[in-house]
Amino acid sequence: MSRVVLVYSGGLDSTVGLYHLADRGFDVVYALSVNYGQRHAVELMYSRWHCTRLKLQRVELDLSGIASQVLTGSSQSDPTVDVPEGHYEDPKMVATVVPNRNMLLLTLAGAFAASKGIDKIVYCPHVGDRAVYPDCRPEFIEAARRVLNVCHLYPIKLLTPFMDMAKSDIVALGHRLNVPFDMTYSCYRGQQIHCGRCSTCIERLEAFHLAGVPDPTRYEDPDFWKTIVKGR
């Protein structure tokens, strides 16, 4: 039996990852979602929706209490920090970095996998994440891979299927897999309608454009991204 644990937020990338795993024919896919006090916790609602639709097993951990104690200084986990507007590569996007977030998520996924006798974890960073997020870069991934390989009584493999893909490639893959993109969430402001001005909204808009795939997402400002991208 082929079993795997997916670190699953409900965002576009990990949702395409979820459908990709289902398409690959894994017998059991556990989707592990974590509420770490993120401003955009609405994404968790979308993760529930997809797991119900695909009839996959989902586990949600509530660690929301840690945000005010150990995840301060980030616009995504600290309500006193404003969400910046602009492109991912803008230096001010450092404000969106959640301290050591992905190490925390992978540690939890490793513990969960070990408790279930599973030897594979899937985590879905892509090329565009590297500009601002240290815990999405190849050196972090390789270090995490080595740790997970020796953290338990048997090796746990860390799989990163999108590591060398652009977000537009992920959109194209999701389109082929018939992912309902309107039921994925990206906006860093955490509001009902995507703002269209934060870095992840801009990245999302640009990715659909580059992939040539219609974007069903509702944005408050659907044209701001063009000004930002044109100015780079």
C-alpha positions as CSV (number, residue, x, y, z in Angstrom):
1,M,0.0,0.0,0.0
2,S,1.4,3.4,-1.0
3,R,0.6,6.1,1.6
4,V,1.7,9.7,1.9
5,V,1.2,12.8,4.2
6,L,0.8,16.1,2.4
7,V,1.5,19.4,4.1
8,Y,-1.8,21.0,2.9
9,S,-2.8,24.7,3.4
10,G,-5.7,25.0,1.0
11,G,-3.7,27.4,-1.2
12,L,-3.3,27.0,-4.9
13,D,0.0,25.2,-4.9
14,S,-0.7,22.5,-2.2
15,T,-4.2,22.0,-3.7
16,V,-2.7,21.2,-7.0
17,G,-0.4,18.9,-5.1
18,L,-3.4,17.2,-3.5
19,Y,-5.0,16.5,-6.9
20,H,-1.6,15.4,-8.3
21,L,-1.3,12.8,-5.5
22,A,-4.8,11.6,-6.1
23,D,-4.1,11.3,-9.8
24,R,-0.9,9.4,-9.1
25,G,-2.9,6.7,-7.4
26,F,-1.7,6.8,-3.8
27,D,-3.8,4.4,-1.8
28,V,-4.0,6.7,1.2
29,V,-3.4,10.4,1.2
30,Y,-3.4,12.2,4.6
31,A,-3.8,16.0,4.2
32,L,-2.2,17.7,7.2
33,S,-3.5,21.3,7.7
34,V,-2.2,23.5,10.5
35,N,-3.8,26.6,12.0
36,Y,-0.8,28.5,13.3
37,G,-2.6,31.7,13.8
38,Q,-2.2,32.9,10.2
39,R,-4.1,36.0,9.1
40,H,-5.3,34.0,6.1
41,A,-6.8,31.1,8.1
42,V,-9.7,31.1,5.7
43,E,-7.5,28.9,3.6
44,L,-8.3,26.1,6.0
45,M,-12.0,26.2,4.9
46,Y,-10.9,25.5,1.4
47,S,-8.7,22.6,2.4
48,R,-11.7,21.0,4.1
49,W,-13.7,21.4,1.0
50,H,-11.2,19.7,-1.3
51,C,-10.6,16.8,1.0
52,T,-14.3,16.2,1.3
53,R,-14.7,16.4,-2.5
54,L,-11.9,13.9,-3.1
55,K,-12.8,11.7,-0.1
56,L,-9.3,12.0,1.3
57,Q,-8.4,11.9,5.0
58,R,-7.6,15.2,6.6
59,V,-6.1,16.2,9.9
60,E,-6.2,19.8,11.2
61,L,-4.0,20.9,14.1
62,D,-4.9,23.9,16.1
63,L,-1.7,25.7,17.1
64,S,-3.2,29.2,16.8
65,G,-2.0,30.1,20.3
66,I,1.7,30.1,19.2
67,A,1.3,33.1,16.9
68,S,1.4,35.7,19.7
69,Q,4.3,34.0,21.5
70,V,6.7,32.7,18.9
71,L,5.6,33.9,15.5
72,T,5.7,37.6,16.0
73,G,7.0,40.2,13.5
74,S,5.4,38.7,10.4
75,S,2.4,40.3,8.7
76,Q,0.9,36.8,8.4
77,S,0.9,35.9,12.1
78,D,1.2,39.2,13.9
79,P,-1.9,41.6,13.6
80,T,0.3,44.6,14.4
81,V,2.3,44.2,11.2
82,D,0.7,45.5,7.9
83,V,0.5,43.3,4.8
84,P,2.8,44.9,2.2
85,E,1.7,45.5,-1.4
86,G,3.8,44.6,-4.4
87,H,5.8,41.9,-6.1
88,Y,7.4,38.9,-4.2
89,E,10.8,40.1,-5.2
90,D,10.4,43.5,-3.5
91,P,12.6,43.7,-0.4
92,K,9.7,44.8,1.8
93,M,8.1,41.4,1.3
94,V,10.3,40.2,4.1
95,A,7.5,41.3,6.3
96,T,5.5,38.3,5.1
97,V,8.0,35.7,6.3
98,V,6.7,33.7,9.2
99,P,9.6,32.7,11.5
100,N,10.7,29.1,10.7
101,R,7.2,28.2,9.6
102,N,8.0,25.4,7.2
103,M,10.4,23.7,9.6
104,L,7.5,23.7,12.1
105,L,5.1,22.2,9.6
106,L,7.5,19.6,8.4
107,T,8.3,18.6,11.9
108,L,4.6,18.1,12.6
109,A,4.2,16.2,9.4
110,G,7.2,14.0,10.3
111,A,5.7,13.1,13.7
112,F,2.3,12.4,12.2
113,A,3.8,10.2,9.4
114,A,5.9,8.3,12.0
115,S,2.8,7.7,14.2
116,K,1.0,6.2,11.2
117,G,3.9,4.1,9.9
118,I,4.1,6.3,6.7
119,D,7.5,7.0,5.1
120,K,6.6,9.8,2.6
121,I,5.8,13.5,3.1
122,V,5.0,15.8,0.3
123,Y,5.6,19.6,0.5
124,C,4.9,22.0,-2.4
125,P,7.3,25.0,-2.6
126,H,8.1,26.2,-6.1
127,V,10.8,28.3,-7.8
128,G,9.0,31.6,-7.2
129,D,9.0,31.1,-3.5
130,R,12.8,31.3,-3.2
131,A,13.1,35.0,-3.6
132,V,11.9,35.9,-0.1
133,Y,11.3,32.6,1.8
134,P,14.4,30.9,3.2
135,D,12.4,27.8,4.1
136,C,11.4,27.3,0.5
137,R,15.0,27.3,-0.9
138,P,16.9,24.2,-2.1
139,E,19.4,24.3,0.8
140,F,16.6,24.3,3.3
141,I,14.8,21.5,1.6
142,E,18.0,19.4,1.4
143,A,18.7,20.0,5.1
144,A,15.1,19.1,6.0
145,R,15.4,16.0,3.9
146,R,18.5,14.8,5.8
147,V,16.8,15.5,9.1
148,L,13.7,13.5,8.2
149,N,15.8,10.7,6.9
150,V,17.2,10.2,10.5
151,C,14.5,11.5,12.8
152,H,12.7,8.2,13.3
153,L,13.3,4.5,13.5
154,Y,13.0,4.3,9.7
155,P,13.8,7.0,7.0
156,I,11.0,9.4,6.1
157,K,11.3,10.7,2.6
158,L,10.5,14.3,1.8
159,L,9.1,14.7,-1.7
160,T,8.9,18.1,-3.4
161,P,7.2,17.6,-6.8
162,F,7.1,21.4,-7.7
163,M,10.5,22.4,-6.5
164,D,11.8,23.3,-10.0
165,M,8.5,24.5,-11.4
166,A,7.2,28.1,-11.8
167,K,3.8,28.9,-10.4
168,S,2.4,29.2,-14.0
169,D,3.5,25.6,-14.5
170,I,1.6,24.6,-11.4
171,V,-1.5,26.4,-12.7
172,A,-1.1,24.6,-16.0
173,L,-0.9,21.2,-14.2
174,G,-3.9,22.0,-12.1
175,H,-5.9,23.0,-15.2
176,R,-5.1,19.5,-16.7
177,L,-6.2,17.9,-13.5
178,N,-9.4,19.9,-13.5
179,V,-8.7,21.6,-10.1
180,P,-11.5,24.0,-9.2
181,F,-9.3,27.0,-8.8
182,D,-12.1,29.2,-7.5
183,M,-12.0,27.0,-4.4
184,T,-8.4,27.8,-3.6
185,Y,-7.2,30.7,-1.5
186,S,-4.1,32.8,-1.8
187,C,-4.6,36.4,-0.4
188,Y,-2.3,37.4,2.4
189,R,-4.9,39.8,3.8
190,G,-7.3,37.0,4.7
191,Q,-10.4,38.7,3.4
192,Q,-13.3,37.0,1.6
193,I,-12.4,38.4,-1.8
194,H,-8.8,38.4,-2.8
195,C,-7.3,41.9,-2.6
196,G,-5.3,41.7,-5.9
197,R,-2.5,43.9,-4.4
198,C,-0.6,41.7,-2.0
199,S,2.4,39.8,-3.3
200,T,0.7,36.4,-3.4
201,C,-2.4,37.8,-5.2
202,I,0.0,39.4,-7.8
203,E,1.9,36.1,-8.2
204,R,-1.4,34.3,-8.6
205,L,-2.7,36.7,-11.3
206,E,0.5,36.6,-13.2
207,A,0.7,32.8,-13.1
208,F,-2.8,32.4,-14.6
209,H,-1.8,34.9,-17.3
210,L,1.5,33.2,-18.1
211,A,-0.2,29.8,-18.2
212,G,-2.9,31.0,-20.5
213,V,-5.6,29.6,-18.1
214,P,-8.7,31.6,-17.2
215,D,-8.6,32.8,-13.6
216,P,-11.9,32.3,-11.9
217,T,-10.8,34.2,-8.7
218,R,-12.6,37.3,-7.6
219,Y,-10.2,40.2,-6.9
220,E,-11.0,43.7,-5.4
221,D,-8.3,45.1,-7.7
222,P,-7.8,42.7,-10.7
223,D,-5.5,45.1,-12.7
224,F,-3.0,46.3,-10.1
225,W,-0.6,43.4,-10.9
226,K,-0.1,44.6,-14.5
227,T,1.4,47.9,-13.2
228,I,3.7,46.0,-10.8
229,V,4.9,43.5,-13.3
230,K,5.3,46.1,-16.0
231,G,7.4,48.3,-13.7
232,R,9.9,45.5,-13.0
